[in-house]
Amino acid sequence: MPDEGLGGGARQLKSIRPGQIDDLGSTRRTQGGCPIGAPNDRVTVVVPTYNEIGTLETAAEGVVAHGYRLLIVDDNSPDGTGVLADSLSRQSPLISALHRTQKAGLGRAYAAGFAVALESGAEVVCEMDADLSHDPARLPALVAAIEAGADVAIGSRLVPGGEIVDWPTWRRLLSRGGNRFSRFALGVPVHDITSGFRAFRADSLQRLDAASSVANGYTFQIEMVRRAHSAGMQVTEVPITFVERTAGESKMDTRIVFEAMRLVTYWGLKRLFMGRRR
């Protein structure tokens, strides 16, 4: 892939070697809010990968086309995704790769990536999937919501203007049912609480302390919204079109579904019990 296709001219994230992430486990905290509206390279998009070699390059091109920095967090993919990530990082100063030694869950991957992004001075930190189900063209809309004052901006499939394309009926029912149950149990007024296409204001993300999350699978997304709502943060939903992946395999399995049911039920009961004690 030619260099000009991946952009350039911006500061590069520091190189992080395997095992070095432990030094970044506790993120740096700042006083007050940080102003938004700086150059685009102050936006870092964190993309976790595991066997995404078929779509990563296209996703990377879509991110850096906006002038945003991209941090690929690879969990030692056996298909060579990590090798591709290194190749992309050599072709563009906007791209960096963080290699983890094993597949340890989505939540841990995001926590590691967030820590590096914050340590590197990002003012807005986004997250998205590498499988092209999240369109990088919608990233500026999420960043604009942060610039308008939101602490967290969620790319939502379930608000007016949002859409899901090419999902089987059972996946639609599972997603809508899970979101409705979570919204009811947790008392969180967010329609698409499970969406993994998001943007965070940097100082707000620091307060959410992703490294201390209990959930490790997709329930991590629910936990972050729950924490944001409990902290009184402004959470905004931005409509997106979600398209089913055309390459690779979904990471959704019964273990992830059971983790969500268990934790959301626990959090919901805890909320109910605490409410009655007041």
N, C-alpha and C positions, 0 to 999 in steps of 0.2 A: 504494500500500500504506500503510495507516495506521501512524502512528509507534508506537503501543502494541504492534503486532505484532512489532516488532524490539527491544523492550526499551530500557533506558536506565539512568541513574543510576550509571554507572561511568566511570572515566577513559578518555579517548580516546587512541589512538595518535597520535603526532605526524604531521603532514601531511608526506608525502614527495613531492617533485616529481620529474619525469623527469630523470635525470642525477645526482640527488643521492645515489643509492644508492652511488656510488663512494666517498663519504665514510664509508660504513658497511661497507666491504669487510672490514676486520679487526675482528672482534667483541671486545667488552670481556670480559676474563676475571676471574673472581672466585677468591678463596682458599677452598678447602674446599668442602663441600657446602652447598647452600642449603636451608633448611627448607621443607617442603611442607605445605599445609593452610591457606594464606592464602585470602582471598575468591576467588570464582570468576573475577573479572576479572583475576586473576594468571595465568590460563590463556589463551594465544593460539593460535588455530587458523589455520594458514596454508593457503590454498586457491589453487592456481594455476589460471588460466583461459585458455582460447583457444577462442572460439566456444561459450560455455556459457550463452547468454542464456536458453535455454528452461528451465534448472533452477537457476540461481544463486540466484534469490530464495527458492525453497523451501529450498535448502541453507542459506542465510543465516539464515532463520527458525529452522531446526533447531539451529544453532550458538548463536545468542544466546538461545534459550529456556533454556539452561543458565546464562546469565549470563557466558559466555565471550566473550572478544574475538575478532573475526574480522578477518584481514588477507587481502584479495583481491589476488593478484598477477596482473595481466593483461598478456598479451604483445601488446598492440595488436590485439585481436580485431576483425576486419572486420565482425562481426555486431552490434556495439554492446554487447558484454558490458562493456567498460570504462566506457561511459556509464552502464549500469545499476549498476555497482559504485559510481560516484560518487553516484548517486541514493540508493542504500542507505546510504552513509556519511553523507549529510546527514540521513537519517531516524533514525539511531541512533548514539549516542556510542560504542557497542561495535564499530562497523564502520569500517574504514579501507581505502583502496585504494592500491595501489602500481602505477604504470603504467611498463611497460618499452616501449622504442621498437620492438622487433621480437620475433618468435618465435625464441628462442635456446636452447630446450631445457628439459626438465623440471628437470634438475639445477640449472641456473643460476637458474631461477625460484624453486626452493626455497631455494637458498643466499641469494638476495636477501631473500626473505621471512624466513628464519631470522635474518638479520643485523638486520633492523628489529625483529623480535619481541624479540630479546635486548637490543638497545639500549633498547627501551622498558620493560624491567624484567620481562618475563614469567618466571615460575618454572617453568611447564610449557609446552612448545611442542608442539602437535599438527599433523599434516598429514592432509589428506583430499582426495578428489576432489570436484569441483563437480557431477558428473553424477548424483548420488544413488545411485551404486553402493555408496557407503559411507553407512551410516545414521547421521546425527548423534546419534541416540538412544544409540549405543554409545560416544560420547565419554566419558561419565563412567566407564565401565568401564576405559578406557585410562588416564584420569587416576588412578583408584583404584589401578591397578597401580603407577604411579609413586609415589603416596603410600605404598604398601606396601613400597617400597624398590627397585623396578626403575629402571635407568637409561634403558632403552628398552622400551616396550610396543608390541607389534605386533598389530594386528587380523588374526587368522589365519583363513583359509578352510579350512585343512588340518589342524586339530587337532580332537579330539572336540568336538562342538557347533558347529563351523564348517560353512559350507555355501556352495555356489555355485548361483545360480538363473538359469535362462534362458540359459546359455552353450551354444553349439554344441559338439559332441564335439571338434572340432579345437582349440578354445580351451582346453578342459579338459585335453586331452593336452599341448598346448604349455605350459600353466602348470605342470602337475604334473611334466612332464619337465624343464622349466627349473629348477624348484625342487630336484628331486632331483639333477640334475647339479651345480647350484651348491653344494648342501649337501655332496655328496661331494668335489667339487674343492677347496672351500675349508675343509673340515673344520669347518663351522659347524653346531652342533646346533639349527638353526631350521627348522621345517617350511615356513613361508610367507615365505621370504626376499625375495620380490619384492613383497609387499604394500605398498601406498602409504597405508595407514590406520594411523597411528602416533602415539605420544606420547613426548616426550623430557624428561628432567630438564634444566633449563636449563644447569647447569654441565657436565653430560655432553655436551650438544649443542655447547657451546663447544669442548670437547676434541676432538670429532669433526671440527671445522673443515670444514664442508660447502663452503666457498668454494674449497678446494683439491682438490675431487673431480676425478677423471679422467673419470668417466662423465658423460654429459650427458643421456641418455635415461632410460628406466626402469631401466637398469642402475645408476643412482644409488642406487636403493633397496638393491640388493645390496651396493654399495660401503659404504654407511653401516653395514649390519649387519656386514660384514667388519671394518670399523674398530672397531666396538664390541666385537666378539668378541676381536680382537687386543689391545685395551686392557684386557681383563679385566672389561668392564662386564657387569652383570646384564641380560640380555635376556629378557623374558617375552612369551609369546604369549597373547592373549585371543581366544576364539572370536567370530567375526562371521559374519553372512550377507551375502554379496556378491551384488548383484542387477545384471544386465546393464542398461546404460543404455537408456532409452526415448526419449531426445531427443539430437540432435547425433550426431557421428561419433567413433568410436574413433580415438585417435592412434597405435595400434599399427600398425607397418609393418615391412617386411623389413629396413630399415636399423637399426631398434631391435633386432630379433632378432639380426642379425649383430654389432652392437656388444656385446650380452650374451655371445654365444658367444666373441668375440675376447677380451674383457677377462677373463671368468671363466676361460677356458683359460689365459691369461697368468698370472693370479693363482694358479691351481692349480699350474701348472708351477713358478712362483717359490716357492711354499710347499714343493713336493716337493724342489726343488733345495736350498733353505735347510735343510730338514730333514736331508738327507743330508750336508750340510757340518758339521753339529754332531757 
